[in-house]
Amino acid sequence: MGAGKRAAIVLAAGSGTRMHSAVKKQFLTLQGKPVLWFSLKLFDEAGINDIILVTGSEDLDYCRRTFVEEYGFDRIRSVVAGGKERWNSVENGLMELLRLGYGEGDIVLIHDGARPFADLQMVERLIRDAERYGACTAAMPSKDTIKIADEEGFAACTPERSRCWIIQTPQAFSCPVIFGAYRKMHNDPVFQQRITDDAMIVENMTDRKVRLTEGSYRNIKITTPEDLPVAEMLGKECT
């Protein structure tokens, strides 16, 4: 792999309303640890130079105390406050990387802190593809048939399943590519309202193609109450 710096922005600013829990999903207990611990452990073991942890402003002290002081993740360079939308939180992380001098030749991985089962091999594949293509995302072929709905809730069309991929995180980018995409995105408030991930910002705001890099069907995101027992089962298989 190249000689540039490697950073990870780990997103943990979501409110987790779909979990119907008083505890935010990224802080729920999984195998005796907070869900977020697994993502931080991954990037710590991957030798990432700097981890930027983005969390809610009300959770800044908790994250510093728990993950920096108690668990000793010394690769966490900064804990910064998130924003109203996911892309606002990512942008705050990117601004921190700019402050730290990231730029040409450097790679950033952006990851949902509620995905505890990404692995080292996946991170290595993503860094390699980001170096080669400038933009990539963890993804897996869809096992299910996908329907596109019309405005009334009826099936409008069925895309060919062999071309449908389920998108995951981490997503990895060369720093100039993702910095430039975010700068251009600021001029399009209509587009901002439909952003769901960083790959689509690069797709729409640059001429760069986003490589679909092998992820894992185990790389689930904990979003609803049904996900937690599945995560517990997957966690036991990993131990």
C-alpha positions as CSV (number, residue, x, y, z in Angstrom):
1,M,0.0,0.0,0.0
2,G,1.0,3.6,-0.5
3,A,3.0,5.8,1.8
4,G,0.3,8.4,2.5
5,K,-1.6,8.8,5.7
6,R,-4.7,6.8,6.5
7,A,-7.6,8.2,8.5
8,A,-11.0,6.8,9.6
9,I,-14.0,8.9,10.4
10,V,-16.3,6.9,12.6
11,L,-19.8,8.1,12.8
12,A,-21.6,7.8,16.2
13,A,-23.9,10.9,16.2
14,G,-27.2,9.2,15.3
15,S,-30.1,9.4,17.7
16,G,-31.1,5.8,17.1
17,T,-34.9,6.5,17.2
18,R,-35.7,3.3,15.3
19,M,-34.2,1.2,18.1
20,H,-36.9,2.4,20.5
21,S,-34.3,2.4,23.3
22,A,-33.3,5.0,25.8
23,V,-29.7,4.1,25.0
24,K,-28.4,5.1,21.5
25,K,-27.7,2.2,19.3
26,Q,-23.9,2.9,19.0
27,F,-23.7,2.6,22.9
28,L,-25.8,-0.5,23.4
29,T,-24.0,-3.4,24.9
30,L,-22.8,-6.2,22.5
31,Q,-20.7,-9.1,23.9
32,G,-20.0,-7.0,27.0
33,K,-18.8,-3.9,25.1
34,P,-20.5,-0.9,23.5
35,V,-21.4,-1.5,19.9
36,L,-19.1,1.4,18.9
37,W,-16.1,-0.3,20.6
38,F,-15.9,-2.8,17.8
39,S,-15.4,-0.3,15.0
40,L,-12.8,1.6,17.0
41,K,-11.0,-1.6,17.8
42,L,-10.9,-2.5,14.1
43,F,-9.3,0.7,13.0
44,D,-6.9,0.6,15.9
45,E,-5.7,-2.8,14.8
46,A,-5.6,-1.8,11.2
47,G,-2.9,0.7,11.9
48,I,-4.9,3.7,10.9
49,N,-2.9,6.9,11.6
50,D,-5.8,9.0,12.9
51,I,-9.3,8.1,14.0
52,I,-11.9,11.0,14.1
53,L,-14.8,10.0,16.2
54,V,-17.9,12.0,15.4
55,T,-20.7,11.9,18.1
56,G,-23.5,14.0,19.4
57,S,-22.5,17.2,21.2
58,E,-24.1,15.8,24.4
59,D,-21.9,12.6,24.2
60,L,-18.5,14.2,23.6
61,D,-17.4,13.9,27.2
62,Y,-18.8,10.3,27.5
63,C,-16.9,9.2,24.3
64,R,-13.6,10.8,25.5
65,R,-13.9,9.3,28.9
66,T,-15.0,5.8,27.7
67,F,-13.1,5.2,24.5
68,V,-10.0,7.3,24.9
69,E,-9.4,7.1,28.6
70,E,-11.1,3.8,29.7
71,Y,-10.5,1.7,26.6
72,G,-7.2,3.4,25.6
73,F,-7.8,3.9,21.9
74,D,-4.9,6.2,21.4
75,R,-5.3,6.4,17.7
76,I,-8.4,8.6,18.3
77,R,-7.0,11.9,17.4
78,S,-10.2,14.0,17.9
79,V,-13.7,13.6,19.2
80,V,-15.9,16.1,17.3
81,A,-19.6,17.0,17.4
82,G,-21.8,15.8,14.6
83,G,-24.4,17.7,12.7
84,K,-28.1,17.6,11.9
85,E,-27.8,15.1,9.0
86,R,-25.3,12.3,8.4
87,W,-23.5,14.3,5.8
88,N,-23.1,17.2,8.2
89,S,-21.4,14.8,10.6
90,V,-19.1,13.5,7.9
91,E,-18.3,17.1,6.9
92,N,-17.3,17.9,10.4
93,G,-14.9,14.9,10.4
94,L,-13.5,16.0,7.1
95,M,-12.9,19.5,8.3
96,E,-10.9,18.0,11.2
97,L,-8.8,16.1,8.7
98,L,-8.1,19.3,6.8
99,R,-7.0,20.9,10.1
100,L,-4.6,18.0,10.6
101,G,-3.1,18.5,7.2
102,Y,-4.6,15.6,5.2
103,G,-4.5,16.0,1.5
104,E,-2.9,14.7,-1.6
105,G,-1.8,11.0,-1.3
106,D,-3.9,10.4,1.8
107,I,-6.9,8.1,2.2
108,V,-9.9,8.4,4.5
109,L,-12.3,5.6,5.4
110,I,-15.8,6.7,6.6
111,H,-17.7,4.1,8.7
112,D,-20.9,3.8,10.6
113,G,-20.2,3.1,14.2
114,A,-23.3,0.9,14.4
115,R,-21.6,-1.7,12.0
116,P,-19.6,-3.8,14.4
117,F,-18.6,-6.6,12.1
118,A,-16.4,-5.0,9.4
119,D,-13.0,-6.7,9.4
120,L,-9.3,-6.2,8.7
121,Q,-9.4,-7.8,5.3
122,M,-12.2,-5.6,4.3
123,V,-10.3,-2.5,5.4
124,E,-7.2,-3.6,3.4
125,R,-9.3,-4.2,0.3
126,L,-10.9,-0.8,0.6
127,I,-7.6,1.1,1.1
128,R,-6.1,-0.7,-1.9
129,D,-9.1,0.2,-4.1
130,A,-9.1,3.8,-2.8
131,E,-5.5,4.1,-3.8
132,R,-6.2,2.7,-7.3
133,Y,-9.6,4.2,-8.1
134,G,-9.9,7.2,-5.7
135,A,-13.3,6.1,-4.4
136,C,-14.8,2.8,-3.3
137,T,-17.4,1.3,-0.9
138,A,-17.9,-2.0,0.8
139,A,-20.8,-3.7,-1.0
140,M,-22.3,-7.2,-1.6
141,P,-24.5,-8.5,-4.4
142,S,-28.2,-8.4,-3.4
143,K,-29.6,-11.8,-2.5
144,D,-33.1,-10.5,-3.0
145,T,-35.1,-9.2,-5.9
146,I,-35.3,-5.4,-5.7
147,K,-38.4,-3.4,-6.7
148,I,-38.5,0.3,-7.5
149,A,-41.8,1.8,-6.2
150,D,-43.9,4.5,-7.7
151,E,-45.3,7.4,-5.7
152,E,-48.4,5.4,-4.8
153,G,-46.6,2.4,-3.4
154,F,-46.9,0.1,-6.4
155,A,-44.0,-1.7,-8.1
156,A,-42.8,0.5,-11.0
157,C,-40.0,-1.6,-12.3
158,T,-37.6,-4.5,-11.3
159,P,-33.9,-3.9,-11.9
160,E,-31.8,-6.9,-13.0
161,R,-30.8,-8.6,-9.7
162,S,-27.3,-9.4,-10.9
163,R,-26.6,-5.7,-11.1
164,C,-28.0,-4.8,-7.7
165,W,-25.6,-4.4,-4.8
166,I,-26.3,-3.7,-1.1
167,I,-24.1,-0.8,0.0
168,Q,-22.3,-0.9,3.3
169,T,-19.5,1.0,5.1
170,P,-16.6,1.5,5.3
171,Q,-16.4,3.7,2.3
172,A,-12.9,4.9,1.3
173,F,-11.7,7.8,-0.7
174,S,-8.6,9.7,-1.6
175,C,-8.8,12.9,0.4
176,P,-8.8,15.3,-2.7
177,V,-11.7,13.4,-4.2
178,I,-14.0,13.5,-1.1
179,F,-12.9,17.0,-0.1
180,G,-13.8,18.2,-3.6
181,A,-17.1,16.4,-3.7
182,Y,-18.2,17.9,-0.5
183,R,-17.2,21.4,-1.6
184,K,-19.3,21.1,-4.8
185,M,-22.2,19.6,-2.9
186,H,-22.6,22.8,-0.9
187,N,-23.9,24.5,-4.1
188,D,-26.8,22.0,-4.5
189,P,-29.3,22.2,-1.5
190,V,-31.8,20.1,-3.4
191,F,-29.3,17.2,-3.7
192,Q,-28.4,17.6,0.0
193,Q,-31.9,16.5,1.0
194,R,-31.5,13.1,-0.6
195,I,-28.0,12.2,0.5
196,T,-27.8,8.7,2.1
197,D,-24.1,8.0,1.9
198,D,-20.8,9.5,0.8
199,A,-20.4,7.3,-2.3
200,M,-23.4,9.0,-3.9
201,I,-21.9,12.4,-3.2
202,V,-18.8,11.4,-5.2
203,E,-21.0,9.8,-7.9
204,N,-23.0,13.0,-8.4
205,M,-20.5,15.7,-7.7
206,T,-17.4,14.4,-9.6
207,D,-16.6,12.4,-12.7
208,R,-15.1,9.6,-10.5
209,K,-16.6,6.1,-10.6
210,V,-17.1,4.5,-7.2
211,R,-15.6,1.0,-7.1
212,L,-17.8,-1.7,-5.4
213,T,-15.4,-3.5,-3.1
214,E,-16.2,-6.8,-1.5
215,G,-17.8,-6.3,1.9
216,S,-19.4,-9.1,3.9
217,Y,-23.0,-10.3,4.5
218,R,-22.0,-10.3,8.2
219,N,-21.4,-6.6,8.1
220,I,-24.8,-5.6,9.3
221,K,-25.9,-2.3,10.6
222,I,-27.7,-2.3,14.0
223,T,-30.7,-0.1,13.3
224,T,-33.9,-1.7,14.7
225,P,-34.5,-3.9,17.8
226,E,-34.5,-7.0,15.6
227,D,-30.9,-6.4,14.7
228,L,-29.5,-6.8,18.2
229,P,-30.1,-10.5,18.7
230,V,-28.7,-11.2,15.2
231,A,-25.6,-9.2,16.2
232,E,-25.3,-11.2,19.4
233,M,-25.3,-14.4,17.4
234,L,-22.7,-13.1,14.9
235,G,-20.6,-11.9,17.8
236,K,-20.6,-15.3,19.4
237,E,-19.5,-16.9,16.1
238,C,-16.5,-14.5,16.1
239,T,-15.3,-15.4,19.6
